[in-house]
Amino acid sequence: MTAEHSLETRLVHAGSDPQKQHGYVNPPIHRASTVLYEDVAAMDASQADPLKRSMPVYGRFGTPTGRAFEAALTDLEGGHDAVATCSGLAAITTAILSFVRAGDHILVSDSVYLPTRRFCDSLAGLGVETEYYDPRADKDIVDLLRPHTRLVYLESPGSTTFEVQDVPAVTSVCRAHEVVTVIDNTWATPAFHRPLELGADVVVHSATKYLTGHADSILGAIVCTEDTFAAVRGTAIRLGQCAGADDVYMGLRGLRTLGVRLWQHQRQAVGLASWVREQNGVRSVLYPALPGDPGHDLWRRDFTGAAGLFGLELEPGTGRSAVDALLGEVRLFGLGHSYGGYESLIVPADPVTHRLPGTWAGRGPLLRIHAGFEALDDLKEDLARGFDALAAHLP
């Protein structure tokens, strides 16, 4: 397999070498901590490698299973190398801590994943100032850069309100000013979006979601350029970051079907979102794959597909009791966080409490929906019951 092969082919084969796996298609699971050296010279050589990549050293520094997952994701993202972590949030925090120091200023998209925001807020205790910026900023982000701005953090689309960022515009400005860019690519995955090709320096993933795809593991990953890898890998080592053997195996297994799963998620989400926005009580649907969405043009330019996650804004003035009535009637949609598995989910979101002041002013309650693999008609029928319950509570 080479880089000239299509993405679909690389998803099937990346990170696997049956000739080195005794002929078996899947890499084995290495559950390991202690590594035995052939001799003192080998031990000394392992200790001389600051990034612990040239040979097995200790389970915390990686096993062949983890390396296979990292190699596969590196290939798919078009990066230099990758680091697997114990969770998506661990990938985010490790990536940020790799580049910031006391006295630094960082810019973070106002639409990021809430735990990312909470972590960035906590950096004040380490002497790092976090400033949140409008995710619709493009090259104008230059006006927010300061002499001590060290990092710009992007997430496209945003985690609950799904703004699509102009990644090439932001990264070109940052490169000109020697500011590192980190972007969360969990929603689209490398199957639909490759931010390194658009100028980003580091890509982070909650591999818990689409990469594994079955709601049965917790895993994160960081994919780096050649210039950023040593910093990220070194920070991961100092923080004791590592991923469990079974989880990285789940990540590898998930990659094999990522392409077909994401296309099905997109078909489901497009069908469901198009139907939802015609229902009574709905003000808007936030999904960049739909024409008319504010991010649709950027999505068409920079993405090759859309995931199964979108937002649903109800009419302004819809009360908590009405929202609770809707959520109380659905059965196929699980009331739960996360996304990326085969199951459909729905959860209320509240951008008012964790966004810049006025961002959601005058707008209605927000729900986040993940379209799973149940029959589309069954999902519509399930939500229809919820909308009937909602209507009964409206004026």
N, C-alpha and C positions, 0 to 999 in steps of 0.2 A: 504494500500500500504506500502511496506517495501523496504529497500535497496536491497533486493534480487530480486525484480522485474526488468525486463529488462528496458533499457533506453526508448524504445518506449512506454512502459506502464507508466513510470514515467513522460514522457513529457505530456501525456494526463491528469494525475491526480495531479501532484505536485502543491502545493499551493492552492488546492481547497478542501473544506470540506462541501459538501452539507448539512450535518446535522446541521451545524452551519450557514448555508446560507438559512434557511427556505426551504430547499429542492431544491433550484435552483442550477443548475450545475456550473454557473460562480459566482465568488465572486462579490458583488456589488461594484459600484464605490462610494467611500467616498470622496466627495468634502468638505473638512473641514479645518477650521483654529482653532476656539475656541473649547475648551473641557471644559465641566462643571464637577466639582468634586462632589462627594456625600457629602463630609464634609471636614473640615480643615485637619483631619488626612490623608485623601487620597491626598489632595494637598501637604502636607508636604512630604508624601512618594514619590510622583512624583518628587519633587525637590531634594530628596536625591539620586536619581538614576542618576549618572553622564552620563550614555549612553542613558538614556531616552528610555529604551526598555521594561520595565516591565509592563507599562500600558499607555493608551493614555494620552498625556500631552499637545500637541499643534500640529497643522497640519504640521508645519515645521519639526517636529521630526518623522513624519511617521503616516500613517493611516492604517487601516486593509487592504486596497487594496495594498498599497505599501509593507506592511509586507508579504502579500501573494506572491507577485512577488519575493521579496528577499528570502523568504523561498523556493520557487520553484527553483530559480537559485542556491541557496546554495546546495540543494539536488542534482541537476544535475551535479554540478561541484565537489561535494564531499567535500565541505568546512564546516566551523563552522558557519558562518553567513555572511550576505551580506549587502551592503549599496547601495540604488538606488540614482542616481544623475540626474541632469537636462539634461546632455548630455554625450556623450562618452568622450569628451575632459575634462569635469568636473570630470569624474571618473579617468582619467589619472592624472590630476593635483592634485586632492585630495589625491590619493594614494601616489604620490611622496612626497608631502608636509607632509605627515604623518610621514616620517622617516628622512628627511634631515634637517640639521641645518647649520648655518654659520660655515664655516671652513671645511665642509664635501666635499668629492670627490665622484662623482657618475659616473658609466660607463653605457653608453646607446648604444644600437645597432645602427650601422650606417644606417640601413635600415628602421628605424621607420617612422611612420606616420608623415608627415611634421609638423602639428601643435604641436605634441609632441616635436619635435626637437626645434621648436621656443620657446616653453615654457621652455625647459631645458636650452637653450641659455640664456634666461632671468634670470635664477637663479643666474647668476654671480652678478647681482645687490643685491642679498641677501647673498652674500659671499659663494655660493656653486659652486664648479668647476665641469663642465661637460666634460667628455672625451668620444669620440665616438670610438667604437671598431668594428672590422670586424665581421659581424654576423656569419661568418664561424668558429669563435673561439669556441673551446670546453673546455677541461680541461686546455688548455694553457692560459685561461683567468686569471689564478692565477698570471701570470707574470705582469698583469696590475693592480692588487690590490695593494693599498697603506695602510699604517696604519690607515688613516682616510677615507678609502673608506667605504661608508655607504650603498650604494644601487647599484644593477645592474638591468638594465631595458632591457627586451627582447621583441621581437615581432616576432612571427614565424607562417607562413612565413612573410617576410618583406612586407611593405605596397605597394611598387611599383615594386620591383625587386624580390620578392618572395623567398629569401633565407630561407631555413629551418634551424633553430638552433638546436644544440645538447643540448636540455633543461636539460636532466639528468646530463650531464657532467658539465654544467655551474652551476646548482643549487647545486650539490654535493660539488664543490669547495667553493661556497659561504657559504653554511651551515658550512663547516669546519672552515671558517674564520669569522663567525657570521656577514655575509653581507646579507641584505635583498634582495630578488629577487621579482620583479614585472614583470608580462608578460601580453601582450595584446593578448587575445584569440578571437578577433572579427571575424577573417576570418573563423576559423574552428568551433567555438562555442563548448559547451560541448557535442554536438551530435557527434562530430568527434575528439575531443581532450580534455584531462583533465590534464592541467599542474600541478595542485596541487598533483596529483598522481605521477608526475615526479619530485617532490621536490620543486616546486615554493611556495613562501609564500603568494603571492597576485595575483589574476587574475582580469584584467580589461576588460570591454566590452563597445564598442559603441553599445548599444542595439537598437539604431536607425536602424541598418542594419539587419542582419539575424534574430535576436531575435524577433523583431516586424514584419519584413518581408514584409511590404506593403507600404513603402515610405511615411508614413503618421504620423510619430511621431518623437520626439527627446528625447532620453533617454540614460542613462548610468548606469553602475552597477560595483560594486567592490565586489569580493568574497574573503573572508579571511580565514586563519587558526585561530585556537583558540589563538595562540600567537600574531597574528597581528591585530585581529579585534578591540580591544579596542583603539589602536592608530588610526586606520582608521576611526572608528565611531566618536571618539572624534574630529578629525580634520574636519570631515564633519559637525559636529555640530558647531564648531567654524567658519567655512567658510559660514555657512548658507545654506549648500547644501541640496536640496530636489528635488524630482521629482513630477511633476503634476499628479493628480489623473487619468486623462484621459490617460496620456502617460503610466503610469504603468499598467493600464488596457489593453492597446494595447500590452504591453510587455507580459502580462499573456496570452492574446488571441493568440499571435504569437507563444508562446511556444507549444501550442497544435498541431500545424501543422509543427513545426520546422523539425522533422525527415523526413517527406515525402517531404517537400520543398527542403531540402538540398540534398537529393538523386536525385531529379530532376535537381537541379542546377548542380550537379556533372555530370550527364548524358549529359546535354546540353554542359557544358564546355569541357568535354573530347571530345565529337564529334566535337565541333567547333574548339577547339585548335588543334586537330589532322588534321583537314582540313586546317586551317589557315597556319600551318607551311609548307604546300606544295605549297603555292601560291608564284608567282613571286614577288620579292621585299621584301620578308620576310627573315630575317636572322635567327631568332630563336623565340621560344615561351617559356615563363617563366611560368611554371606550374608544380609544384612538382608531380602531379598525373601521368604525362607522363613519361614513361621509357626514360632514357637518360637525364632527367633533373638533374642538380647537386645535388638537394635535395631529389631526388626520394627515395633513400635507407632510409634516416632518416624519410621521410614521411611514408613509409611503416611500419617502426618500431613503430612510436609514434602516428600515426593518424589512424582513422578508415574510413576516407573518405576525400574528397576534396570539397571545396566550388566552387562557380561559377565565381570567379574572377581570372584573369590571365593577364600576360603581353605579349606584342607583340613587338619584336624589328625588325625594318625595316633595310634594308641594309645600311651600312655606306655610307655617302655621300648623302643620300636622303635629299633634301632641304625642307625648310618650305613650299614652294608653293605646293610641291607634297603632303606633309602631309595634308595641308589645303584642297587640292582637294579631297583626300580620305574622309576626314571628311565631306566635303560639299555634298557628293553624298549619304551617308547613310541616311535612313529614319526610319527604325525600331530601330536602335541604337540611343538612345538619347545622345546628347552631354551634359553630366552633371556629377557632382561629386557625391560622396556617392556610395553605392551599397547595395545589400542585399534584394532589393525589387523584385517584379515579372517582372520588366521591364529590357530590355537589355540596357546597357550604354557603351559608349566609350569616353575616354578622353585622351589627350596627357599628358605625364609625362616627367619630366626633371630631372633625377638624377644627371646631371652634376652640377647643381647650388646648391644642398643641400646635397651632399655626400662628403666623404673624398676625397681629391685631387687624381685624377687618377683613381677613381673607375670605371668610365664609359669611360675612354679614348679609342679612336679608335672605338667606337661602334656607332650604328645607333640610330635614333630617337625611342623613346619608347611610345607605346600606352598602356593604361590599359582598359581591356574589361571585362564587367560583362555580363555573359550569363543568360538571363531571361527565361521566359516560352513561348515565341513565338515558332512557329514551327521551328525546326532546319533547314529545307530546306529553309525556308523563311529568316532566319538569314544569311545563307550562300549566298543566292542570293543577299541580301542587301549588304553584305561586298564585294561580287564579283564586284558590280558596283563601290564600292570605290576603289578596287584594279585596275580596268580598268582605273579609273581617275588617280590613282597614276602612272600607267605605262606611261600614256601620258605625264607626267612631268619628267620622268627619262631620262637620256642620252641614 
